[in-house]
Amino acid sequence: VPMGVLSCMKYLMFIFNVLVFAGGTCLAGMGVWVAVDPADFQDLVATRAMLRAGAWLLLAVGIALTLLGFLGCCGALCRSRPLLLL
């Protein structure tokens, strides 16, 4: 495989993982916002218990995606197979 193709793949994987990292950070931020100030979202959600569960779910998924994106970025830049497989 030519070196240019490998370099292109490396940077494409890095860009994709940066997007996953940014999306996870946005989800985690939204989860914190809903958990801290639920008054703005109370009109959209019928019950408070559902709002609370949704906030924690957003936070958990956001943190998981942020961690996954960060490890993917490190794996892409260092060409670490275990980090990319994780």
Order of alpha helices (4+ residues) and beta strands (2+ residues): alpha-alpha-alpha
